[in-house]
């Protein structure tokens, strides 16, 4: 019996399954709360709920996680730095934010000039670089290095900078060339900086898994799902955490359509922090054409076409201008927090006893210490709050007082961004408890908070609960429509929707609800089934499917579909070599190992194919492939046609040769 363990750590729950590869079935599954302050606890609780007697037969452990996804949506992560050789401050400040990059003042741009032809007319002053580097590296948890034309000069400057930085510091450093080979330097830079920002997120996750495995005598190899639905080794993932950007959603998609017979479907995975939506056509998940975009980030990470947005069981329920708001960030549900910290009930009851108080601030919310703070990096007010939170969560007023502030001046953006402090508040999970749709925890605390929020909106608590459910269905509908349009209509291929498109989708929604206005009423239907994944999705998806003129499918084991996807993937790697015509005679190949010139196109193509295949095989092995690796090579040509009377002459402009390698993960004997 060939058995694998699958583990998926999300923002709210950690899931685990035992999967039999011979029979292709789930032997057992378990779910536990994710414990952000110590991931080991949640992972251990999930594994310990599985049949321990089968652990001796485990030959592989496969992981997926939404930790990186959630960090992007919530704009959290480690303190990361970017070095950009050849960068232009004007270009960065004008366009960088479109990709997620910070202002040029926060990026180190050492003087350097390189050419599109691979030349380096002005190399960096390495002595000056080494002298200035320590100050730049201060407090950094990860560093990314890119150079304007690295893909044309074999990234000699990026590699040189990395070597020098590693001699000066233990801070992890990754070159852009190790991640991407596309020309757009801003998009490469965004992905490289994000990779550095995610170092501590994925490092802590892998360490936690390995610690729990060791304590239980599990010595099987560990692999992690990538954003494109393939697998990679944990060693590779440590250095390339940005590859996990959508690994949790990708695992859900792979598992979701694997658990159903639907060949054409929209997969909807509702978790604790985010909802992820993907499209499956003819049994194959649709891939992102121009790299993964999530939150403010636009990257070249290869991935499935997944629309991720902040909506989950733990989305903070707030109000603004007397209107209900479902925030995109995660809050610990009050019912969950009260089970761990009984003082929450006491303090919340005191607030209720004060009577109805309409207030612009969220007085029912608490703040908790999510992880051990690095006090040396904090100011005195932040340190004071962290010390106060060591004794347990504090309600808003008490947290403000601990910093010497009041409700109106209390601000802790850095502590929240870095995940040191976590908000505890009213969430859809609490509302589910109030309505009796979910009864895992004591819903009386949820009821108190719901009463307070409803009072601030001047509506009944039952109305508040229905409005929360309605807003969840609304957000699902809007984003399902958007990914359908993104797949079907090239106009929306980048996933960006303007004001007019948003307005039209809202009109479609109102029409579906029977609230259409005027003579012309917009509408949208789909013949694709909606496949629901995740514990709470069944409460909302059937109604959304009805509004779209289709039906919802909630498969068996839907609550652990993400883990099924994680254990059933393969290792995949793709590498390219580019051919360009030289000025005058001959051709030049920008390969993975070197740049070479050839007199004939035939010789250039042969070299490019061999170079790409060799690089793809090596990359697949580095990602964890073992045994036989199959490689498919294809070429894409760019030409310009000119018509002379009845004859058409084509001018060769270039070609890209791509080699795709696929292999299986190596099982222990």
C-alpha positions in Angstrom: 0.0 0.0 0.0 1.5 3.3 -1.1 0.2 6.0 1.3 0.7 9.8 1.4 -0.2 12.4 3.9 -1.6 15.6 2.7 -1.6 18.7 4.8 -3.2 22.1 4.0 -2.7 25.0 6.4 -5.2 27.8 5.7 -5.8 31.1 7.6 -8.5 29.4 9.7 -8.2 25.6 9.5 -5.5 23.1 8.9 -6.7 20.0 7.1 -5.0 16.6 6.8 -5.7 13.4 4.9 -4.3 9.9 4.4 -4.5 9.1 0.7 -4.0 5.6 -0.8 -2.4 6.0 -4.2 -3.0 2.3 -5.2 -6.8 2.6 -4.6 -6.9 6.3 -5.4 -9.1 7.1 -2.4 -9.1 9.0 0.9 -8.5 6.7 3.9 -9.1 9.3 6.5 -9.4 13.1 6.9 -9.2 15.5 9.8 -9.6 19.2 10.5 -8.1 21.4 13.2 -7.9 25.2 13.9 -4.8 26.9 12.4 -2.8 28.4 15.3 -0.9 31.3 13.8 1.1 32.0 16.9 2.6 28.5 16.6 1.7 26.6 13.4 2.9 23.3 15.0 -0.1 23.1 17.3 -2.7 23.2 14.5 -0.7 20.8 12.3 -0.1 18.4 15.1 -3.8 18.4 16.1 -4.8 17.6 12.5 -2.3 14.8 12.1 -3.1 13.3 15.5 -6.7 12.9 14.4 -5.6 10.5 11.6 -5.1 6.7 12.2 -1.6 6.6 13.7 -1.2 2.9 12.9 -1.0 3.8 9.2 1.9 6.3 9.6 4.5 3.6 9.2 3.3 3.1 5.6 3.5 6.8 4.7 5.9 7.3 1.7 5.3 11.0 1.0 4.0 14.1 2.7 2.5 16.8 0.4 1.7 20.3 1.5 -0.4 23.2 0.4 -1.1 26.4 2.1 -2.9 29.7 1.7 -0.5 31.5 4.0 1.2 33.2 1.1 -2.1 34.0 -0.6 -3.5 35.5 2.5 -0.3 37.5 3.1 -0.7 39.1 -0.3 -4.4 39.8 0.1 -3.9 41.3 3.6 -0.6 42.9 2.6 1.4 41.1 5.2 4.8 39.3 5.3 8.4 39.9 6.2 10.5 43.0 5.9 11.8 42.7 2.4 14.3 44.8 0.3 14.8 45.1 -3.5 18.0 45.9 -5.3 17.4 47.1 -8.9 20.5 47.4 -11.1 19.8 49.7 -14.1 16.5 50.9 -12.6 15.0 54.2 -13.6 13.6 56.2 -10.7 11.2 58.1 -12.9 9.8 54.9 -14.5 9.5 53.3 -11.1 7.6 56.1 -9.5 5.3 56.5 -12.5 4.5 52.8 -13.2 5.9 50.7 -10.3 2.8 50.9 -8.1 0.8 49.2 -10.9 2.8 46.1 -10.2 3.0 46.3 -6.4 6.4 48.0 -6.2 7.1 50.6 -3.5 8.4 54.2 -4.4 11.9 54.3 -5.8 13.1 55.9 -2.5 12.6 52.4 -0.9 14.5 50.6 -3.6 18.4 50.5 -3.9 19.4 51.4 -7.4 23.2 51.0 -7.7 24.6 52.9 -10.8 24.9 50.5 -13.7 24.3 50.4 -17.5 23.5 47.3 -19.6 22.2 46.8 -23.1 19.3 44.8 -24.6 22.0 43.1 -26.7 23.7 41.7 -23.5 26.4 44.2 -23.4 27.5 45.9 -20.1 29.0 49.3 -20.9 29.0 50.3 -17.2 29.4 47.5 -14.7 28.6 48.1 -11.0 31.2 49.6 -8.7 31.4 46.4 -6.6 33.6 47.9 -3.9 31.1 50.7 -3.3 28.3 48.1 -3.4 29.9 46.0 -0.7 30.5 49.1 1.5 26.9 50.3 1.3 25.2 46.9 1.5 25.3 46.3 5.3 23.2 49.5 5.9 20.7 48.5 3.3 20.4 44.9 4.7 19.6 46.1 8.2 16.4 44.6 9.6 15.8 42.8 6.2 14.2 39.3 6.3 14.7 38.7 2.6 16.4 40.4 -0.4 15.6 40.3 -4.1 18.1 41.3 -6.8 17.1 42.2 -10.4 18.9 43.8 -13.3 17.3 45.5 -16.2 18.4 43.1 -19.0 19.5 40.1 -16.9 17.9 37.6 -19.4 20.2 38.9 -22.1 23.6 38.7 -20.3 23.1 35.4 -18.4 22.3 37.5 -15.2 26.0 38.0 -14.4 25.3 41.2 -12.4 22.4 39.6 -10.4 24.6 36.6 -9.6 27.6 38.8 -8.7 25.4 40.8 -6.3 24.0 37.7 -4.7 27.4 36.2 -4.1 28.7 39.4 -2.4 25.5 39.8 -0.3 25.8 36.2 0.9 29.4 36.8 2.0 28.2 39.9 4.0 25.0 38.5 5.6 22.8 35.5 6.4 19.7 37.2 5.0 18.2 35.0 2.2 18.9 36.4 -1.3 17.2 35.5 -4.5 18.0 36.7 -8.0 15.2 37.6 -10.4 16.8 35.2 -13.0 16.1 32.3 -10.6 12.4 33.0 -10.8 11.6 34.6 -14.2 13.1 35.2 -17.6 10.5 37.7 -19.0 11.6 41.1 -20.3 9.3 43.4 -18.2 11.6 44.5 -15.4 8.9 46.0 -13.3 6.8 42.8 -13.2 10.0 40.8 -12.6 10.9 43.2 -9.8 7.5 42.9 -8.2 7.7 39.1 -8.2 11.2 39.1 -6.9 10.4 41.5 -4.1 7.3 39.5 -3.2 9.5 36.4 -3.1 11.7 38.1 -0.5 8.6 39.2 1.5 7.3 35.7 1.7 10.5 34.1 2.9 9.5 34.0 6.6 6.0 33.0 5.8 6.9 29.8 4.0 10.0 29.2 6.2 7.9 29.1 9.3 5.4 26.8 7.7 7.9 24.2 6.5 9.8 24.3 9.8 6.5 23.6 11.7 5.6 20.7 9.4 9.1 19.1 9.8 9.0 19.6 13.6 5.7 17.8 13.9 6.7 15.1 11.5 9.9 14.4 13.4 8.0 14.1 16.7 5.8 11.4 15.1 8.6 9.5 13.4 7.6 10.5 9.9 10.7 10.5 7.6 9.1 10.7 4.2 10.1 13.3 1.6 8.1 16.5 1.7 6.8 18.2 -1.4 4.7 21.4 -1.8 2.2 22.4 -4.4 3.0 25.2 -6.8 0.7 27.8 -8.1 0.3 25.9 -11.4 -1.0 22.7 -9.7 2.4 20.9 -10.0 4.6 19.9 -7.1 8.1 21.0 -5.9 10.5 19.8 -3.2 10.5 21.6 0.2 14.2 22.6 -0.4 13.1 24.4 -3.7 10.1 26.0 -2.0 12.3 27.5 0.8 14.2 29.5 -1.8 11.3 30.2 -4.1 8.4 30.9 -1.8 6.7 33.1 -4.4 6.0 29.8 -6.3 3.5 29.0 -3.5 1.6 32.2 -4.2 -1.6 30.4 -5.2 -0.6 26.9 -4.2 -3.6 26.6 -1.8 -6.1 27.7 -4.4 -4.4 25.5 -7.0 -4.6 22.5 -4.7 -8.3 23.2 -4.2 -8.9 23.4 -8.0 -7.0 20.2 -8.7 -8.8 18.4 -5.9 -12.2 20.0 -6.6 -12.6 18.8 -10.2 -10.9 15.5 -9.3 -13.8 14.8 -6.9 -16.5 15.4 -9.5 -17.3 14.2 -13.0 -17.8 17.7 -14.3 -15.6 18.5 -17.3 -16.7 22.1 -17.6 -17.1 23.9 -14.3 -16.4 26.9 -12.2 -14.6 25.8 -9.0 -15.5 28.0 -5.9 -13.4 27.4 -2.8 -14.5 29.4 0.2 -12.0 29.3 3.1 -11.5 31.3 6.2 -9.7 34.3 4.7 -10.2 34.2 1.0 -12.5 32.7 -1.7 -10.7 31.3 -4.8 -12.4 30.8 -8.1 -11.1 28.9 -11.2 -12.4 27.6 -14.5 -12.1 24.1 -15.7 -12.7 23.5 -19.5 -12.8 20.0 -21.0 -11.3 18.6 -17.7 -8.3 20.9 -17.7 -7.9 23.9 -15.4 -7.4 27.1 -17.3 -3.9 28.6 -16.9 -3.0 32.3 -16.3 -1.5 33.7 -19.5 0.6 36.6 -18.2 1.5 35.4 -14.7 -0.3 35.4 -11.4 -1.8 38.7 -10.1 -3.1 38.9 -6.6 -3.9 41.8 -4.3 -1.6 44.7 -5.4 0.9 42.4 -7.0 1.4 41.6 -10.7 4.0 38.8 -11.1 5.3 36.4 -13.7 4.6 33.4 -11.4 3.2 30.5 -13.6 -0.1 29.5 -12.2 -3.7 28.6 -12.9 -6.1 31.3 -13.8 -7.5 31.9 -10.3 -9.5 34.9 -9.0 -8.7 35.3 -5.3 -10.5 37.9 -3.2 -10.9 38.6 0.5 -14.1 36.7 1.5 -14.2 33.9 4.0 -15.7 32.7 7.2 -13.3 35.0 9.1 -13.8 38.2 7.1 -14.3 41.1 9.5 -17.9 42.3 9.7 -17.8 46.1 10.2 -19.8 49.2 9.3 -19.0 52.4 7.6 -21.3 55.4 7.1 -24.1 53.3 8.6 -23.6 50.6 6.0 -22.5 47.0 6.5 -19.0 46.2 5.2 -17.3 42.9 4.8 -13.6 43.7 5.1 -10.9 41.8 3.0 -8.8 41.1 6.1 -9.2 38.2 8.5 -10.3 38.5 12.1 -10.4 35.7 14.6 -14.1 34.9 15.2 -15.3 36.0 18.6 -16.8 32.6 19.2 -13.5 30.9 18.5 -11.4 33.4 20.6 -13.8 33.2 23.6 -13.2 29.4 23.8 -9.6 30.1 24.3 -9.8 33.3 26.3 -12.8 33.3 28.6 -12.2 37.0 29.6 -13.5 38.0 26.2 -17.0 37.0 27.2 -16.7 39.0 30.5 -15.4 42.1 28.8 -17.9 42.0 26.0 -20.8 41.5 28.5 -19.6 44.6 30.3 -19.9 46.5 27.0 -23.4 45.2 26.4 -24.5 46.1 29.9 -23.6 49.8 29.2 -26.6 49.9 26.9 -27.0 50.9 23.3 -24.1 53.2 22.3 -23.8 54.2 18.6 -20.2 54.7 17.9 -18.0 55.1 14.7 -15.3 52.8 16.2 -15.5 49.1 16.6 -15.7 48.9 20.4 -16.7 45.2 20.3 -13.3 44.2 18.7 -10.3 42.8 20.6 -6.6 42.6 19.8 -4.4 39.6 20.5 -0.7 38.8 20.2 -0.3 36.5 17.2 3.4 35.8 17.5 6.4 36.8 19.6 7.3 40.4 18.7 10.8 41.5 17.8 10.8 44.3 20.5 14.1 45.8 19.2 12.3 46.8 16.0 9.3 48.4 17.7 8.8 51.9 19.1 8.0 52.4 22.8 4.2 52.6 22.2 4.2 49.3 20.2 6.3 47.6 22.8 3.9 48.7 25.5 1.0 47.2 23.7 2.8 43.9 23.0 3.7 43.6 26.7 0.1 44.2 27.7 -1.2 41.6 25.2 1.1 38.9 26.7 -1.6 38.5 29.4 -4.3 38.0 26.8 -6.5 39.9 24.3 -7.6 43.4 25.1 -10.8 45.1 23.9 -10.3 48.2 21.7 -10.5 50.8 24.6 -8.1 48.8 26.8 -5.6 48.3 23.9 -5.6 52.0 23.2 -5.1 52.8 26.9 -2.1 50.4 27.0 -0.4 52.6 24.4 -1.4 55.8 26.1 -3.9 56.5 23.4 -7.7 56.8 23.0 -10.1 55.4 20.5 -9.5 58.2 18.1 -5.7 58.1 18.0 -5.1 54.3 18.3 -3.2 53.1 15.2 -1.0 50.0 14.9 -0.6 49.4 11.1 2.9 47.9 11.3 1.9 45.4 14.0 -1.1 44.3 12.0 0.8 44.2 8.6 3.6 42.0 10.0 1.1 39.7 11.7 2.4 40.4 15.2 -1.1 41.5 16.4 -4.4 40.0 15.2 -7.9 41.5 15.3 -10.6 39.5 17.1 -14.1 40.6 15.9 -17.5 39.7 14.4 -17.2 37.5 11.3 -19.5 35.3 9.1 -18.5 32.4 11.3 -20.0 34.2 14.2 -23.1 35.0 12.2 -23.4 31.3 11.2 -23.5 30.5 15.0 -26.1 33.1 15.6 -28.3 31.6 12.9 -27.6 28.0 14.0 -26.0 27.0 10.7 -22.7 26.2 12.4 -22.6 25.1 16.1 -19.0 24.1 16.8 -18.5 26.9 19.3 -20.6 28.8 21.8 -22.6 31.3 19.8 -23.7 33.4 22.8 -20.6 35.6 22.5 -21.3 35.9 18.7 -24.8 37.0 19.6 -23.6 39.8 21.9 -21.3 41.2 19.2 -24.0 40.9 16.6 -26.4 42.9 18.8 -23.7 45.6 19.2 -23.1 45.9 15.4 -26.8 45.7 14.6 -27.4 48.5 17.1 -24.8 50.7 15.4 -26.6 50.1 12.1 -30.0 50.7 13.8 -31.4 47.4 12.5 -32.5 44.1 14.2 -29.9 41.4 14.7 -31.8 39.1 12.4 -31.6 41.7 9.7 -27.8 42.1 10.2 -27.3 38.3 9.8 -29.3 38.2 6.6 -27.4 41.2 5.2 -24.1 39.4 5.9 -25.3 36.3 4.1 -26.6 38.5 1.2 -23.3 40.3 0.9 -21.4 37.0 0.8 -23.7 35.8 -2.1 -23.2 39.2 -3.8 -19.4 39.1 -3.7 -19.5 35.5 -4.9 -21.7 36.4 -7.8 -19.7 39.4 -8.9 -16.4 37.5 -8.8 -17.8 34.4 -10.6 -19.0 36.6 -13.4 -15.6 38.3 -13.6 -13.6 35.1 -14.0 -16.1 33.8 -16.6 -15.6 37.0 -18.6 -11.8 36.9 -18.0 -11.8 33.4 -19.6 -14.3 34.0 -22.4 -13.6 37.6 -23.5 -10.0 38.7 -24.4 -10.9 42.3 -23.4 -10.8 41.1 -19.7 -7.9 38.7 -20.0 -5.8 40.7 -17.4 -8.5 40.3 -14.8 -8.9 44.1 -14.5 -12.4 45.6 -14.5 -13.2 49.2 -14.8 -16.1 51.3 -13.5 -18.3 50.6 -16.5 -17.8 46.9 -16.3 -18.4 46.9 -12.5 -21.6 48.9 -13.0 -22.9 46.4 -15.7 -22.2 43.4 -13.4 -24.1 45.1 -10.6 -27.0 45.6 -13.0 -26.9 41.9 -13.9 -27.0 41.0 -10.2 -30.0 43.3 -9.5 -31.8 41.8 -12.5 -31.1 38.2 -11.3 -32.6 39.2 -7.9 -35.7 40.5 -9.6 -34.8 44.1 -8.9 -34.0 45.2 -12.5 -34.7 48.8 -13.3 -35.8 50.6 -16.5 -36.6 49.4 -20.0 -33.3 47.7 -20.6 -32.4 45.0 -18.0 -29.0 43.3 -18.1 -28.5 39.6 -17.4 -25.9 36.9 -17.5 -26.2 33.1 -17.4 -23.7 30.3 -17.6 -24.0 26.6 -18.6 -21.0 25.7 -16.5 -21.8 24.0 -13.1 -20.5 25.7 -10.0 -18.5 23.2 -7.9 -18.3 24.2 -4.3 -15.3 23.5 -2.0 -14.8 24.5 1.6 -16.9 23.9 4.7 -19.2 27.0 4.5 -19.7 27.2 0.7 -22.9 25.1 0.8 -24.7 27.8 2.6 -24.3 30.3 -0.2 -23.4 28.7 -3.6 -26.7 27.1 -4.4 -28.5 30.5 -4.4 -25.6 32.1 -6.4 -25.9 29.2 -9.0 -29.7 29.9 -9.3 -29.0 33.5 -10.0 -26.6 32.5 -12.8 -29.1 30.0 -14.3 -27.1 26.9 -13.4 -26.7 24.4 -10.5 -24.2 24.0 -7.7 -22.4 20.7 -7.0 -21.0 20.1 -3.6 -18.9 16.9 -3.9 -18.2 14.4 -1.1 -15.1 15.3 0.9 -15.5 18.9 -0.4 -14.2 20.2 2.9 -10.8 18.5 2.3 -10.6 18.8 -1.5 -7.6 21.1 -1.2 -5.6 18.3 0.5 -6.6 15.8 -2.2 -5.2 18.1 -4.8 -2.0 18.5 -2.9 -1.2 14.8 -2.8 -2.1 13.9 -6.4 0.1 16.3 -8.4 3.2 15.8 -10.5 6.4 17.8 -10.9 6.4 20.2 -13.8 9.1 22.6 -15.1 9.3 24.8 -18.3 12.3 26.6 -19.6 12.7 28.7 -22.7 15.5 29.9 -25.1 15.0 32.9 -27.4 16.3 33.2 -30.9 16.8 36.6 -32.5 18.2 37.7 -35.9 21.4 39.6 -35.7 21.9 43.0 -37.3 23.2 41.8 -40.6 23.9 38.1 -41.0 23.3 35.2 -38.5 21.3 34.5 -35.4 21.8 34.9 -31.7 20.4 32.5 -29.1 19.8 33.7 -25.5 20.0 30.4 -23.7 19.7 29.4 -20.1 23.4 28.5 -19.7 25.0 30.8 -22.3 24.4 33.2 -25.2 25.6 31.8 -28.6 25.8 33.1 -32.2 25.0 30.9 -35.3 25.2 31.4 -39.0 22.0 29.4 -39.8 18.6 29.4 -38.3 18.7 25.6 -38.3 21.8 25.5 -36.1 20.3 28.2 -33.8 17.1 26.2 -33.4 18.9 23.0 -32.6 21.0 24.7 -29.9 18.0 26.5 -28.4 16.0 23.2 -28.2 18.9 21.3 -26.6 19.5 24.2 -24.2 15.8 24.5 -23.1 15.4 20.7 -22.7 18.6 20.4 -20.6 17.5 23.3 -18.4 13.9 21.9 -18.0 15.2 18.5 -17.0 17.6 20.1 -14.4 14.8 22.3 -13.1 12.4 19.4 -12.7 15.0 17.4 -10.8 15.7 20.4 -8.6 12.0 20.7 -7.9 11.9 17.1 -6.7 11.3 14.9 -9.8 12.7 11.4 -9.6 13.0 8.6 -12.1 11.9 9.1 -15.7 11.3 12.7 -16.8 9.4 13.3 -20.1 10.1 16.4 -22.1 8.1 18.1 -24.8 9.7 20.9 -26.9 7.8 23.4 -29.0 8.7 26.6 -30.9 6.7 29.8 -31.4 7.8 32.0 -34.3 7.4 35.7 -34.9 7.3 36.8 -38.5 6.3 39.9 -40.6 4.6 39.3 -44.0 5.1 41.6 -47.0 3.1 41.3 -50.2 4.8 41.6 -53.6 2.2 41.2 -56.4 1.1 37.6 -56.0 4.0 36.5 -53.7 4.2 36.9 -50.0 7.6 37.2 -48.3 7.9 36.5 -44.6 10.6 38.1 -42.5 11.8 36.2 -39.5 11.7 38.3 -36.4 12.5 35.8 -33.7 11.4 32.6 -32.0 10.9 31.3 -28.5 11.7 27.6 -27.9 10.0 26.1 -24.8 10.7 22.8 -23.2 8.2 21.3 -20.7 9.4 18.6 -18.4 7.0 16.4 -16.3 8.0 13.8 -13.7 6.7 12.1 -10.6 7.7 12.7 -7.1 10.1 10.2 -5.6 8.5 8.0 -3.0 10.5 6.4 -0.2 10.8 2.7 -0.3 
